[in-house]
Amino acid sequence: MEDLLKEMSLPGLGVVIVVSLAALGWSAEWLVREAVALSERSGIPKVVIGATVVSLGTTAPEVAVSVMAAVNKKPELAMGNAVGSIICDTGLVLGVACLICPLPLPKNIVNRQGWVQFASGILLVAASWPWSDPTSVFSGAGGRLSQLWGFGFLVLLGFYLWISWRWAKEMGNGSPLEELEVDVTAPLPVVLAKLFCSIALVVIASNVLIHAVSIFADRIGIPQSIIAVTLVALGTSLPELVTAITAARHGHGDLAVGNVVGADVLNALFVAGAAAAVTPQGLEVSVDFFQRMFPFMIGLLLVLRAGIFFSGDRLNRGFGMVLLALYGLFLVTVFVHVLSKPANVAG
């Protein structure tokens, strides 16, 4: 497959990337629907399914892409997708949702999972930092998210899902599944077959995407980490974007907030954690992350915390414009950095 992609022209690679991203988004939605159908047959309350199965399903594209990137020894794509997805979810997805309508701030999310979201971002940076030589990140050495930390993140993920399940049961009302048309009457073998097919499609699409993006980035001389935190992160965040827009348009703004908060936690613990856990050497984290991407990620999370503190019971449209402006500034900063470097386009 990689040899076939190498023979393609740049426009052809662009088409492959777009199609792969579309297939990821569609297969992730399919995965969520079938996982919900399977879970509902067990009698689990909908709100619990939403807090666990649906959150994991909408994060499936990010996980598949980052794990495949790590396995294929492309750490910048793996980490860039995780960090870029947090930036995209917080800046773009939540910003767009705020512009559609003011978003209610459910206290259970703000007071509980909101701080978990912020702590997850801080932990991702701290775990990647080279503590044996802390100042080396400013001189070009970078850092590493070790395999041990990857397994630690997955343990924390398990605890987060368990406590989310507990919190969801305490809520006892609301259903984030109202927009999903799920057939819970289908025979169990059919549901299982569809579930496995959707998982296979996610894996295949992510594998094709990784190779296409890598070749595309090499051809035009842009670092893979830049492609990952922009194009790939946006593509794999489409399920969260669609969910947030749908929730906001139908008067379920609190679900949009919860979706972004949960997705950010999963991107840090699940996406980055799983990618580091599958490789003995862990994930190498280049200096670009410490100088540009991590600061923007933490900055956006801080702005969100401040916005929640000063916004009372709603996030208004003005705050949405602030989030979108910061996301736009991130894109401009990234591409100005790329253009400032000497061209290195492959022939």
Backbone torsions as a table, in degrees:
resi	resn	phi	psi	omega
1	MET	NA	-42.7	-178.8
2	GLU	-63.8	-38.8	178.2
3	ASP	-63.5	-38.6	178.7
4	LEU	-64.6	-41.9	179.9
5	LEU	-66.4	-35.5	-179.5
6	LYS	-64.3	-25.9	-179.1
7	GLU	-83.4	-9.4	-177.7
8	MET	-78.5	154.8	173.9
9	SER	-78.1	169.5	178.3
10	LEU	-59.2	-45.7	176.7
11	PRO	-60.4	-37.4	178.7
12	GLY	-64.3	-42.0	177.1
13	LEU	-63.8	-37.7	177.5
14	GLY	-60.6	-42.0	178.1
15	VAL	-63.5	-43.0	179.6
16	VAL	-61.1	-41.3	179.5
17	ILE	-63.8	-45.2	-179.9
18	VAL	-63.6	-44.5	-179.8
19	VAL	-64.8	-40.8	179.5
20	SER	-63.6	-41.5	178.0
21	LEU	-64.3	-41.5	178.6
22	ALA	-63.8	-42.0	178.9
23	ALA	-64.1	-36.9	177.2
24	LEU	-62.6	-47.1	-180.0
25	GLY	-62.3	-43.5	-178.6
26	TRP	-68.4	-43.8	-178.3
27	SER	-69.1	-31.5	177.0
28	ALA	-66.1	-41.3	177.2
29	GLU	-63.6	-41.2	177.9
30	TRP	-61.5	-43.5	178.8
31	LEU	-59.9	-44.0	179.5
32	VAL	-60.9	-46.7	-178.0
33	ARG	-59.8	-45.4	-177.0
34	GLU	-72.9	-34.2	176.4
35	ALA	-65.5	-39.1	177.0
36	VAL	-65.4	-43.3	179.0
37	ALA	-60.1	-42.8	179.7
38	LEU	-65.9	-42.3	-178.8
39	SER	-67.6	-39.9	-177.8
40	GLU	-64.8	-29.0	178.9
41	ARG	-66.7	-19.7	179.2
42	SER	-88.1	-4.2	177.3
43	GLY	84.2	13.5	178.7
44	ILE	-73.2	136.6	179.4
45	PRO	-57.0	145.7	-177.1
46	LYS	-59.4	-39.3	-177.1
47	VAL	-64.9	-32.0	177.3
48	VAL	-70.2	-41.8	177.2
49	ILE	-59.7	-42.2	-179.5
50	GLY	-63.9	-37.4	-177.9
51	ALA	-75.4	-16.4	-176.4
52	THR	-122.5	-69.2	-173.2
53	VAL	-62.7	-48.2	-177.4
54	VAL	-66.3	-41.8	178.4
55	SER	-60.6	-43.6	178.4
56	LEU	-65.9	-38.2	-179.0
57	GLY	-65.3	-43.1	-179.4
58	THR	-70.5	-17.7	177.5
59	THR	-92.9	-4.4	-177.5
60	ALA	-54.3	-42.3	179.5
61	PRO	-60.5	-44.1	179.5
62	GLU	-61.6	-43.8	-178.9
63	VAL	-63.2	-48.0	-177.7
64	ALA	-61.4	-44.8	-178.2
65	VAL	-64.6	-47.0	-177.0
66	SER	-68.6	-40.0	178.4
67	VAL	-64.9	-44.6	178.1
68	MET	-62.1	-39.3	178.9
69	ALA	-64.1	-42.3	179.0
70	ALA	-64.4	-43.8	179.6
71	VAL	-61.7	-36.3	-179.7
72	ASN	-87.5	15.7	175.7
73	LYS	59.9	44.6	176.0
74	LYS	-125.3	71.3	-173.2
75	PRO	-62.5	-32.2	-178.7
76	GLU	-67.0	-34.4	175.5
77	LEU	-67.3	-41.0	-177.9
78	ALA	-64.0	-53.2	-179.0
79	MET	-70.8	-38.0	179.8
80	GLY	-61.3	-37.0	178.7
81	ASN	-66.9	-41.5	180.0
82	ALA	-65.1	-50.7	-178.4
83	VAL	-67.8	-43.7	179.9
84	GLY	-62.4	-34.3	179.3
85	SER	-68.6	-36.8	176.0
86	ILE	-63.9	-44.8	179.1
87	ILE	-63.3	-43.7	-178.6
88	CYS	-66.6	-44.2	-179.5
89	ASP	-63.3	-44.6	-175.9
90	THR	-74.6	-42.7	-177.3
91	GLY	-84.2	-55.0	-174.7
92	LEU	-81.0	-55.1	-173.8
93	VAL	-62.8	-51.9	-179.0
94	LEU	-68.6	-35.4	177.6
95	GLY	-62.2	-45.2	178.4
96	VAL	-63.5	-42.9	179.5
97	ALA	-61.1	-39.8	178.0
98	CYS	-64.2	-36.9	-179.9
99	LEU	-67.9	-32.0	179.5
100	ILE	-66.0	-45.4	176.1
101	CYS	-165.9	151.8	176.2
102	PRO	-56.1	136.5	-174.2
103	LEU	-101.2	125.0	175.6
104	PRO	-61.9	147.8	178.9
105	LEU	-109.7	94.2	178.0
106	PRO	-65.4	128.6	-173.8
107	LYS	-61.5	-32.3	-178.9
108	ASN	-64.1	-33.6	178.7
109	ILE	-77.8	-45.2	-176.9
110	VAL	-63.5	-45.5	-173.2
111	ASN	-85.1	-17.7	-178.4
112	ARG	-113.2	-74.6	-172.4
113	GLN	-71.3	-23.4	178.2
114	GLY	-61.6	-41.5	177.8
115	TRP	-72.9	-30.9	174.8
116	VAL	-64.4	-40.7	177.4
117	GLN	-58.3	-49.1	-178.7
118	PHE	-64.9	-44.2	-179.6
119	ALA	-63.2	-35.3	179.4
120	SER	-64.2	-40.7	177.6
121	GLY	-64.6	-43.9	178.2
122	ILE	-62.5	-42.2	-178.9
123	LEU	-64.1	-38.1	179.2
124	LEU	-61.3	-43.3	178.6
125	VAL	-67.2	-46.4	-177.4
126	ALA	-62.5	-39.6	-178.9
127	ALA	-70.3	-25.2	-179.2
128	SER	-88.9	-13.1	-174.0
129	TRP	-73.7	136.8	177.4
130	PRO	-79.5	86.6	-172.7
131	TRP	-69.0	-19.7	176.8
132	SER	-68.6	-25.3	177.2
133	ASP	-146.6	75.6	-169.8
134	PRO	-57.2	-33.8	-175.8
135	THR	-81.6	-4.8	-176.2
136	SER	-66.5	-20.8	-179.3
137	VAL	-68.1	-18.5	179.7
138	PHE	-94.2	-7.3	179.6
139	SER	-109.7	2.8	173.6
140	GLY	108.7	2.6	-176.2
141	ALA	-80.4	-33.5	-178.5
142	GLY	77.0	-165.5	-178.4
143	GLY	-143.4	-161.2	-177.9
144	ARG	-156.3	136.2	170.2
145	LEU	-97.2	105.9	-171.5
146	SER	-71.0	163.0	176.9
147	GLN	-62.5	-36.3	178.4
148	LEU	-62.1	-44.2	176.0
149	TRP	-63.4	-35.7	177.7
150	GLY	-59.1	-46.2	177.2
151	PHE	-65.5	-37.2	177.3
152	GLY	-62.1	-40.0	177.2
153	PHE	-62.1	-39.7	-179.3
154	LEU	-67.8	-34.5	174.7
155	VAL	-64.5	-44.1	177.1
156	LEU	-63.0	-35.2	176.1
157	LEU	-60.6	-45.5	178.5
158	GLY	-59.1	-41.9	178.2
159	PHE	-65.5	-40.9	179.9
160	TYR	-62.4	-43.1	179.1
161	LEU	-65.1	-38.5	179.0
162	TRP	-65.0	-45.9	-178.8
163	ILE	-70.2	-32.7	176.0
164	SER	-64.3	-38.8	177.2
165	TRP	-62.6	-41.8	178.1
166	ARG	-63.8	-46.0	-179.6
167	TRP	-64.4	-38.9	179.9
168	ALA	-64.1	-40.5	178.3
169	LYS	-65.3	-34.7	178.8
170	GLU	-66.5	-33.9	179.4
171	MET	-61.6	-50.4	174.4
172	GLY	69.4	6.2	177.6
173	ASN	-151.1	170.7	-178.7
174	GLY	79.2	147.5	179.1
175	SER	-143.3	113.2	177.7
176	PRO	-74.9	6.8	-177.4
177	LEU	-103.0	8.8	-175.3
178	GLU	-63.1	-29.3	-177.7
179	GLU	-86.4	-4.5	-179.4
180	LEU	-94.6	127.7	175.4
181	GLU	-94.0	95.8	-173.6
182	VAL	-110.2	128.9	176.7
183	ASP	-92.0	102.9	-178.4
184	VAL	-92.6	4.5	-179.4
185	THR	-98.3	-6.5	-178.7
186	ALA	-64.2	147.0	178.0
187	PRO	-57.8	145.2	-176.8
188	LEU	-56.9	-43.3	178.2
189	PRO	-59.8	-35.6	178.8
190	VAL	-67.1	-43.4	178.9
191	VAL	-61.4	-45.5	179.7
192	LEU	-63.2	-40.9	179.2
193	ALA	-62.6	-44.4	178.4
194	LYS	-64.3	-38.1	-179.7
195	LEU	-63.7	-46.8	179.6
196	PHE	-66.0	-36.8	177.7
197	CYS	-64.6	-40.7	-179.9
198	SER	-66.5	-39.5	177.3
199	ILE	-63.5	-43.2	179.4
200	ALA	-61.7	-40.3	-179.6
201	LEU	-67.2	-38.2	176.7
202	VAL	-60.5	-45.0	-178.8
203	VAL	-65.1	-46.3	-178.5
204	ILE	-63.7	-47.3	-178.6
205	ALA	-62.2	-40.3	-179.6
206	SER	-68.4	-36.5	178.8
207	ASN	-64.9	-45.4	177.4
208	VAL	-62.3	-42.5	-178.5
209	LEU	-60.9	-44.1	-178.0
210	ILE	-59.9	-48.2	-178.9
211	HIS	-65.6	-41.8	-178.4
212	ALA	-65.6	-43.9	-179.8
213	VAL	-65.1	-41.2	-179.9
214	SER	-61.5	-46.3	-180.0
215	ILE	-67.2	-41.7	180.0
216	PHE	-61.4	-45.2	-179.3
217	ALA	-64.1	-41.4	178.6
218	ASP	-64.3	-38.6	-177.8
219	ARG	-63.3	-41.9	-174.3
220	ILE	-97.7	0.8	174.0
221	GLY	77.0	21.9	178.1
222	ILE	-102.1	133.3	179.1
223	PRO	-56.5	143.6	-179.4
224	GLN	-60.8	-31.5	179.6
225	SER	-63.2	-35.3	179.8
226	ILE	-68.5	-44.9	176.7
227	ILE	-60.4	-38.7	-176.6
228	ALA	-67.4	-44.1	-175.9
229	VAL	-78.3	-9.1	179.6
230	THR	-112.4	-79.2	-174.0
231	LEU	-65.0	-51.5	-176.9
232	VAL	-66.0	-43.3	180.0
233	ALA	-61.9	-41.6	178.3
234	LEU	-63.5	-43.8	-179.1
235	GLY	-64.4	-43.3	-178.6
236	THR	-76.4	-14.4	177.1
237	SER	-90.5	1.8	-179.1
238	LEU	-57.2	-40.2	177.3
239	PRO	-58.5	-41.5	177.7
240	GLU	-65.6	-39.7	179.8
241	LEU	-63.7	-47.2	179.4
242	VAL	-63.1	-43.2	179.9
243	THR	-61.8	-44.4	-178.4
244	ALA	-65.7	-43.3	179.9
245	ILE	-64.3	-44.8	179.7
246	THR	-62.1	-44.0	-179.8
247	ALA	-63.5	-44.0	-179.0
248	ALA	-65.4	-42.1	-178.6
249	ARG	-66.1	-28.6	-177.9
250	HIS	-99.5	16.2	175.0
251	GLY	78.3	18.5	178.1
252	HIS	-112.3	53.3	-176.2
253	GLY	-60.7	-30.3	179.2
254	ASP	-63.9	-30.1	176.8
255	LEU	-68.8	-34.4	177.6
256	ALA	-63.4	-43.9	178.3
257	VAL	-63.3	-47.8	-179.6
258	GLY	-62.0	-37.0	180.0
259	ASN	-63.5	-43.9	-179.6
260	VAL	-67.8	-45.1	-179.5
261	VAL	-60.4	-47.9	179.7
262	GLY	-63.9	-40.1	-179.4
263	ALA	-64.7	-38.5	179.3
264	ASP	-64.0	-42.3	178.0
265	VAL	-61.0	-45.5	-178.6
266	LEU	-67.7	-35.1	178.0
267	ASN	-63.4	-37.9	179.4
268	ALA	-74.6	-51.6	-173.1
269	LEU	-82.0	-41.6	-173.5
270	PHE	-88.5	-53.6	-175.1
271	VAL	-66.4	-56.6	179.8
272	ALA	-67.8	-39.3	-179.1
273	GLY	-63.3	-46.6	-179.5
274	ALA	-65.8	-39.6	-180.0
275	ALA	-64.0	-39.5	178.2
276	ALA	-72.3	-35.3	-175.9
277	ALA	-68.5	-27.1	-175.3
278	VAL	-85.1	-3.1	-179.3
279	THR	-124.5	127.3	-178.9
280	PRO	-56.3	-34.9	-178.4
281	GLN	-86.0	-2.3	-178.6
282	GLY	73.2	-163.8	-179.0
283	LEU	-107.2	119.8	173.0
284	GLU	-70.9	133.0	-177.7
285	VAL	-115.8	111.4	-174.7
286	SER	-71.1	165.2	-178.1
287	VAL	-63.0	-26.3	178.4
288	ASP	-57.7	-34.3	179.7
289	PHE	-66.0	-42.8	-177.4
290	PHE	-74.2	-29.3	-176.8
291	GLN	-90.3	-24.6	-176.1
292	ARG	-132.1	-53.0	-168.8
293	MET	-75.2	-46.7	176.8
294	PHE	-61.3	-45.2	178.0
295	PRO	-59.1	-40.0	178.0
296	PHE	-66.6	-41.0	179.8
297	MET	-61.4	-51.3	-179.9
298	ILE	-64.6	-38.9	179.1
299	GLY	-60.7	-44.8	178.5
300	LEU	-63.9	-41.1	178.6
301	LEU	-65.1	-36.0	176.7
302	LEU	-67.2	-42.7	178.1
303	VAL	-61.6	-40.3	178.3
304	LEU	-63.6	-43.7	178.0
305	ARG	-61.3	-42.3	178.7
306	ALA	-65.7	-41.4	179.1
307	GLY	-61.9	-40.3	178.4
308	ILE	-65.5	-39.4	-178.1
309	PHE	-66.0	-41.0	-175.0
310	PHE	-93.3	-8.1	-173.8
311	SER	-90.1	-4.6	-179.0
312	GLY	72.9	-123.0	-175.9
313	ASP	-102.1	5.4	-179.9
314	ARG	-146.8	147.6	168.7
315	LEU	-95.2	115.9	-173.6
316	ASN	-89.8	178.7	-176.6
317	ARG	-66.2	-33.6	177.6
318	GLY	-59.9	-40.8	178.5
319	PHE	-68.0	-35.1	175.9
320	GLY	-60.6	-39.3	178.3
321	MET	-65.7	-36.3	177.2
322	VAL	-62.7	-45.8	179.7
323	LEU	-61.8	-43.3	-179.9
324	LEU	-66.2	-37.8	178.7
325	ALA	-64.3	-40.5	178.1
326	LEU	-66.5	-37.8	177.3
327	TYR	-66.0	-40.7	176.8
328	GLY	-63.2	-39.4	177.5
329	LEU	-63.5	-38.3	176.8
330	PHE	-60.0	-47.4	-179.8
331	LEU	-61.9	-43.9	-179.8
332	VAL	-62.1	-44.7	-179.5
333	THR	-61.4	-43.1	-179.2
334	VAL	-62.5	-47.1	-174.8
335	PHE	-77.9	-28.1	172.3
336	VAL	-63.9	-39.5	176.9
337	HIS	-61.6	-41.6	179.8
338	VAL	-65.0	-45.9	-176.8
339	LEU	-68.6	-22.7	-179.7
340	SER	-77.0	-12.8	179.9
341	LYS	-89.3	153.5	177.8
342	PRO	-61.0	140.4	179.9
343	ALA	-62.4	143.1	-179.6
344	ASN	-144.1	54.9	-175.2
345	VAL	-85.3	130.3	179.3
346	ALA	-70.8	148.2	-179.5
347	GLY	-80.6	NA	NA
